[in-house]
Amino acid sequence: MSKFYGAGLAVGILVGIIIVVFVMKFWNNDGKMKTRYDEMQEKARGTAYMYAFWAVVICEAVLMVLDVIELELPMDRTVMH
């Protein structure tokens, strides 16, 4: 890797960070960092967390069964988690 490539990469990352900071400052109108949700949004968010939890539990159960019956899949076990 040449010196110019490394310097260009560093400058590109720095410019990208500066642009993101300015966009976030412009986009944030109310000055608060955390978004407030109404009741319906909080209920929908809770329901989504519940579905995600059960999806992970079912996925882990299926992987345990596949491990017990020693079925070989074309990918590493860590990829499936």
Z-matrix of the N, CA and C atoms (Angstrom, degrees):
N
C 1 1.451
C 2 1.523 1 107.49
N 3 1.306 2 116.88 1 127.09
C 4 1.456 3 120.54 2 -176.91
C 5 1.523 4 110.94 3 -80.78
N 6 1.321 5 114.59 4 166.14
C 7 1.470 6 120.26 5 179.70
C 8 1.524 7 111.40 6 -64.68
N 9 1.325 8 115.74 7 -38.67
C 10 1.459 9 119.49 8 -178.35
C 11 1.525 10 111.65 9 -67.69
N 12 1.330 11 116.64 10 -36.83
C 13 1.456 12 120.28 11 178.21
C 14 1.526 13 110.36 12 -64.43
N 15 1.329 14 117.22 13 -45.37
C 16 1.464 15 121.39 14 178.91
C 17 1.522 16 111.78 15 -63.96
N 18 1.330 17 116.92 16 -41.31
C 19 1.463 18 120.28 17 179.14
C 20 1.527 19 110.58 18 -67.24
N 21 1.326 20 116.81 19 -41.56
C 22 1.454 21 119.91 20 178.17
C 23 1.517 22 112.16 21 -64.33
N 24 1.323 23 116.86 22 -38.67
C 25 1.455 24 121.17 23 177.17
C 26 1.526 25 111.07 24 -63.85
N 27 1.323 26 116.82 25 -44.63
C 28 1.471 27 120.98 26 179.56
C 29 1.528 28 111.21 27 -63.50
N 30 1.330 29 116.99 28 -43.54
C 31 1.466 30 120.39 29 179.35
C 32 1.530 31 110.40 30 -66.39
N 33 1.316 32 117.40 31 -39.32
C 34 1.458 33 120.64 32 178.18
C 35 1.526 34 112.41 33 -63.25
N 36 1.324 35 117.13 34 -42.15
C 37 1.462 36 120.49 35 177.51
C 38 1.519 37 110.27 36 -64.99
N 39 1.325 38 117.31 37 -42.46
C 40 1.469 39 121.60 38 179.76
C 41 1.532 40 111.00 39 -63.01
N 42 1.320 41 117.41 40 -44.05
C 43 1.466 42 120.60 41 178.93
C 44 1.527 43 110.27 42 -65.13
N 45 1.325 44 117.10 43 -39.77
C 46 1.453 45 120.65 44 177.22
C 47 1.516 46 112.49 45 -61.84
N 48 1.322 47 117.84 46 -41.38
C 49 1.467 48 121.77 47 177.67
C 50 1.518 49 110.83 48 -64.63
N 51 1.323 50 117.07 49 -41.94
C 52 1.468 51 120.60 50 179.17
C 53 1.530 52 110.52 51 -63.39
N 54 1.316 53 117.28 52 -42.43
C 55 1.466 54 120.60 53 179.15
C 56 1.526 55 110.39 54 -63.55
N 57 1.321 56 117.48 55 -42.41
C 58 1.467 57 120.68 56 179.56
C 59 1.529 58 110.43 57 -63.25
N 60 1.340 59 117.83 58 -40.30
C 61 1.467 60 120.62 59 179.22
C 62 1.527 61 110.22 60 -63.23
N 63 1.322 62 118.02 61 -43.85
C 64 1.461 63 120.52 62 179.95
C 65 1.531 64 111.67 63 -66.89
N 66 1.321 65 117.60 64 -39.39
C 67 1.461 66 120.37 65 178.51
C 68 1.519 67 110.19 66 -65.18
N 69 1.325 68 117.61 67 -41.73
C 70 1.465 69 120.67 68 179.26
C 71 1.528 70 111.16 69 -65.48
N 72 1.324 71 117.99 70 -39.04
C 73 1.466 72 121.05 71 177.25
C 74 1.533 73 110.67 72 -64.58
N 75 1.325 74 117.18 73 -41.07
C 76 1.461 75 121.57 74 179.97
C 77 1.521 76 111.52 75 -70.08
N 78 1.334 77 117.02 76 -37.23
C 79 1.448 78 123.31 77 -175.04
C 80 1.524 79 112.10 78 -75.38
N 81 1.327 80 117.24 79 -30.39
C 82 1.459 81 122.50 80 -176.65
C 83 1.528 82 109.09 81 -83.25
N 84 1.339 83 117.43 82 96.40
C 85 1.462 84 121.49 83 -175.49
C 86 1.520 85 113.44 84 -81.15
N 87 1.336 86 117.65 85 -38.65
C 88 1.454 87 119.78 86 -173.23
C 89 1.522 88 113.45 87 -87.07
N 90 1.306 89 119.83 88 -7.84
C 91 1.458 90 122.65 89 177.20
C 92 1.520 91 114.04 90 81.95
N 93 1.318 92 117.86 91 1.73
C 94 1.456 93 121.50 92 179.11
C 95 1.524 94 108.92 93 -97.63
N 96 1.323 95 114.90 94 142.46
C 97 1.459 96 119.11 95 -179.76
C 98 1.525 97 111.56 96 -85.59
N 99 1.318 98 118.04 97 -27.80
C 100 1.452 99 121.78 98 -177.36
C 101 1.523 100 110.35 99 -105.91
N 102 1.319 101 115.74 100 135.29
C 103 1.457 102 121.03 101 -178.80
C 104 1.518 103 109.87 102 -82.47
N 105 1.317 104 116.65 103 139.64
C 106 1.462 105 121.18 104 175.49
C 107 1.526 106 108.16 105 -98.79
N 108 1.330 107 115.30 106 134.79
C 109 1.452 108 120.96 107 -179.14
C 110 1.523 109 109.90 108 -107.00
N 111 1.331 110 116.87 109 152.74
C 112 1.452 111 119.55 110 172.75
C 113 1.538 112 108.83 111 -85.65
N 114 1.320 113 116.08 112 -178.56
C 115 1.463 114 120.71 113 -172.54
C 116 1.527 115 112.52 114 -63.93
N 117 1.320 116 117.14 115 -40.83
C 118 1.467 117 120.23 116 -178.74
C 119 1.529 118 111.30 117 -66.54
N 120 1.330 119 116.27 118 -39.67
C 121 1.459 120 119.47 119 178.85
C 122 1.524 121 111.04 120 -66.53
N 123 1.335 122 117.50 121 -39.06
C 124 1.457 123 120.02 122 178.53
C 125 1.519 124 111.32 123 -67.01
N 126 1.339 125 117.59 124 -37.56
C 127 1.460 126 120.97 125 177.41
C 128 1.521 127 110.25 126 -65.96
N 129 1.321 128 118.02 127 -43.06
C 130 1.462 129 121.54 128 178.75
C 131 1.528 130 110.48 129 -64.43
N 132 1.308 131 116.11 130 -37.78
C 133 1.460 132 120.21 131 178.87
C 134 1.531 133 111.03 132 -66.11
N 135 1.333 134 116.23 133 -40.83
C 136 1.458 135 120.09 134 177.19
C 137 1.517 136 112.10 135 -64.66
N 138 1.316 137 116.77 136 -39.16
C 139 1.465 138 121.09 137 177.59
C 140 1.528 139 110.36 138 -65.11
N 141 1.313 140 117.18 139 -40.03
C 142 1.468 141 120.65 140 178.68
C 143 1.526 142 110.99 141 -64.66
N 144 1.335 143 117.61 142 -40.44
C 145 1.465 144 120.54 143 176.76
C 146 1.529 145 110.54 144 -63.09
N 147 1.333 146 117.77 145 -39.03
C 148 1.453 147 121.28 146 179.39
C 149 1.535 148 110.29 147 -63.54
N 150 1.350 149 116.95 148 -46.71
C 151 1.460 150 120.08 149 178.98
C 152 1.530 151 111.11 150 -63.21
N 153 1.311 152 117.47 151 -39.17
C 154 1.467 153 120.48 152 178.95
C 155 1.523 154 111.11 153 -64.61
N 156 1.330 155 117.16 154 -41.29
C 157 1.460 156 120.66 155 178.44
C 158 1.516 157 110.91 156 -60.55
N 159 1.326 158 117.50 157 -48.21
C 160 1.454 159 120.22 158 -178.13
C 161 1.524 160 111.50 159 -69.27
N 162 1.307 161 118.49 160 -30.84
C 163 1.468 162 120.51 161 176.03
C 164 1.526 163 110.58 162 -64.81
N 165 1.324 164 116.90 163 -40.19
C 166 1.466 165 120.31 164 178.37
C 167 1.523 166 110.55 165 -68.07
N 168 1.331 167 117.35 166 -41.11
C 169 1.463 168 120.61 167 178.77
C 170 1.525 169 110.49 168 -61.55
N 171 1.330 170 117.74 169 -45.16
C 172 1.466 171 121.41 170 179.84
C 173 1.525 172 110.83 171 -65.34
N 174 1.317 173 117.02 172 -41.33
C 175 1.467 174 121.19 173 178.68
C 176 1.526 175 110.96 174 -61.30
N 177 1.316 176 117.12 175 -43.93
C 178 1.461 177 120.61 176 178.81
C 179 1.522 178 111.38 177 -65.83
N 180 1.337 179 117.82 178 -38.01
C 181 1.461 180 120.78 179 177.67
C 182 1.520 181 110.88 180 -63.74
N 183 1.328 182 116.90 181 -43.23
C 184 1.468 183 120.55 182 177.98
C 185 1.521 184 110.43 183 -62.76
N 186 1.318 185 117.41 184 -41.70
C 187 1.463 186 120.05 185 179.35
C 188 1.522 187 111.63 186 -66.22
N 189 1.344 188 117.74 187 -35.23
C 190 1.465 189 119.78 188 176.32
C 191 1.526 190 110.97 189 -65.56
N 192 1.329 191 116.96 190 -41.22
C 193 1.466 192 120.08 191 178.21
C 194 1.524 193 110.26 192 -64.22
N 195 1.317 194 117.38 193 -43.28
C 196 1.465 195 120.67 194 177.87
C 197 1.521 196 111.04 195 -62.31
N 198 1.320 197 117.21 196 -34.67
C 199 1.460 198 120.72 197 178.57
C 200 1.521 199 110.92 198 -71.04
N 201 1.324 200 117.16 199 -37.82
C 202 1.466 201 120.75 200 -179.87
C 203 1.526 202 111.23 201 -67.28
N 204 1.325 203 117.42 202 -42.37
C 205 1.463 204 119.46 203 -179.64
C 206 1.526 205 112.11 204 -83.32
N 207 1.329 206 116.52 205 0.82
C 208 1.472 207 123.95 206 175.76
C 209 1.523 208 112.70 207 55.40
N 210 1.304 209 115.66 208 45.13
C 211 1.458 210 121.28 209 176.22
C 212 1.527 211 108.55 210 -83.81
N 213 1.316 212 116.55 211 126.76
C 214 1.464 213 121.22 212 179.79
C 215 1.519 214 110.19 213 -87.49
N 216 1.308 215 115.99 214 127.46
C 217 1.457 216 121.88 215 176.65
C 218 1.517 217 109.11 216 -108.73
N 219 1.325 218 118.60 217 158.12
C 220 1.470 219 120.52 218 -175.01
C 221 1.531 220 113.87 219 -78.04
N 222 1.340 221 117.51 220 18.85
C 223 1.454 222 119.63 221 177.48
C 224 1.522 223 109.45 222 -140.87
N 225 1.307 224 116.30 223 163.37
C 226 1.449 225 121.92 224 -179.69
C 227 1.525 226 110.09 225 -70.73
N 228 1.329 227 116.70 226 149.32
C 229 1.462 228 120.34 227 -179.22
C 230 1.523 229 112.29 228 -63.39
N 231 1.317 230 118.25 229 -32.95
C 232 1.476 231 120.05 230 -178.90
C 233 1.512 232 111.97 231 -68.15
N 234 1.321 233 118.20 232 -25.56
C 235 1.459 234 121.23 233 178.97
C 236 1.531 235 110.43 234 -67.97
N 237 1.324 236 116.02 235 -34.21
C 238 1.464 237 119.84 236 -177.07
C 239 1.523 238 112.64 237 -74.10
N 240 1.304 239 118.00 238 -21.74
C 241 1.463 240 119.80 239 178.72
C 242 1.506 241 109.43 240 -78.03
